[in-house]
Amino acid sequence: MDVTRVEPLDLSPLHITELDRLPVRMNEALELTPVLDEESQQYLCVEDQSLGLNAFALNRAQLLDEIQQQLAMLWTEYACASDDALDDDARALKRRLLDRMEVSRAQA
């Protein structure tokens, strides 16, 4: 590869307070600290097991976008679903999402 510039890798925590795609915000900022994947050391990875979030990307901007996409999907598919449509594990995830996220007051 023809590398013209090398910059230090930014592994500082990411703070998610709102969803870009939906009028939803976190009750408390979601802090995710990126790490490099163990196998290739090429991908930035973050995880929040309680929310079922597991995102990875080649750079920080792409990682933020992937996190936003996954949180929007989780909100739509679980938090907005009726309890009757969900199994026990999915209902538990729905409760955790509703505990940590809410519709923005300006949009409510």
C-alpha positions as CSV (number, residue, x, y, z in Angstrom):
1,M,0.0,0.0,0.0
2,D,1.1,3.5,-0.7
3,V,0.7,5.2,2.7
4,T,1.2,9.0,2.8
5,R,0.1,9.8,6.3
6,V,-0.1,7.8,9.5
7,E,-2.2,9.1,12.4
8,P,-2.7,7.7,15.9
9,L,-5.7,5.5,16.3
10,D,-8.5,7.1,18.3
11,L,-9.8,4.6,20.8
12,S,-11.4,7.2,23.1
13,P,-15.0,6.5,24.2
14,L,-17.9,7.2,22.0
15,H,-20.9,9.0,23.7
16,I,-24.3,8.4,22.1
17,T,-27.1,10.6,23.3
18,E,-29.6,10.6,20.4
19,L,-30.5,8.6,17.4
20,D,-29.9,10.3,14.1
21,R,-32.6,8.3,12.2
22,L,-35.4,8.4,14.8
23,P,-36.7,11.0,17.4
24,V,-35.2,8.9,20.2
25,R,-32.7,9.8,22.8
26,M,-30.8,8.0,25.5
27,N,-31.9,8.7,29.1
28,E,-28.2,8.7,30.0
29,A,-25.4,8.9,27.4
30,L,-24.4,5.5,26.1
31,E,-20.6,5.3,26.4
32,L,-18.9,2.7,24.2
33,T,-15.1,2.3,24.1
34,P,-13.8,1.0,20.8
35,V,-11.2,-1.8,20.7
36,L,-9.5,-3.4,17.8
37,D,-10.7,-6.8,16.8
38,E,-8.5,-9.6,18.1
39,E,-8.0,-11.5,14.8
40,S,-7.0,-8.9,12.2
41,Q,-6.5,-5.7,14.4
42,Q,-8.1,-3.9,11.5
43,Y,-11.7,-3.2,12.8
44,L,-12.9,-1.0,15.5
45,C,-15.4,-2.9,17.6
46,V,-17.9,-1.9,20.4
47,E,-20.3,-4.0,22.3
48,D,-23.1,-3.5,24.8
49,Q,-24.5,-6.9,25.7
50,S,-27.4,-5.6,27.7
51,L,-28.8,-3.9,24.5
52,G,-27.7,-6.6,22.1
53,L,-25.4,-4.1,20.4
54,N,-22.3,-5.5,18.6
55,A,-20.9,-3.1,16.0
56,F,-17.6,-3.0,14.0
57,A,-16.2,-0.9,11.2
58,L,-12.9,0.1,9.6
59,N,-13.0,3.7,11.0
60,R,-14.6,5.8,13.7
61,A,-17.1,7.5,11.4
62,Q,-18.3,4.2,10.0
63,L,-18.5,2.8,13.5
64,L,-20.7,5.7,14.7
65,D,-23.0,5.1,11.7
66,E,-23.2,1.4,12.4
67,I,-24.0,2.0,16.0
68,Q,-26.8,4.4,15.0
69,Q,-28.2,1.9,12.5
70,Q,-28.2,-0.9,15.1
71,L,-29.8,1.2,17.8
72,A,-32.5,2.4,15.4
73,M,-33.2,-1.2,14.4
74,L,-33.3,-2.3,18.0
75,W,-35.7,0.5,18.9
76,T,-38.0,-0.2,16.0
77,E,-38.0,-4.0,16.2
78,Y,-38.2,-4.4,20.0
79,A,-39.1,-1.2,21.9
80,C,-41.9,-0.4,19.5
81,A,-43.2,-4.0,19.2
82,S,-46.2,-5.3,21.1
83,D,-45.4,-7.7,24.0
84,D,-47.5,-10.3,22.3
85,A,-45.2,-10.4,19.3
86,L,-42.1,-11.0,21.4
87,D,-40.8,-14.0,23.2
88,D,-39.5,-13.8,26.8
89,D,-35.9,-12.8,25.8
90,A,-37.2,-10.2,23.4
91,R,-39.5,-8.7,26.0
92,A,-36.6,-8.5,28.4
93,L,-34.6,-6.6,25.7
94,K,-37.6,-4.4,25.1
95,R,-37.7,-3.4,28.8
96,R,-33.9,-2.7,28.8
97,L,-34.3,-0.5,25.8
98,L,-37.3,1.4,27.3
99,D,-35.3,1.9,30.5
100,R,-32.4,3.4,28.6
101,M,-34.0,5.2,25.7
102,E,-37.1,7.4,25.1
103,V,-38.9,9.3,22.4
104,S,-37.5,12.9,22.4
105,R,-39.8,15.2,24.2
106,A,-39.8,17.7,21.3
107,Q,-41.1,14.9,19.1
108,A,-43.5,13.3,21.6
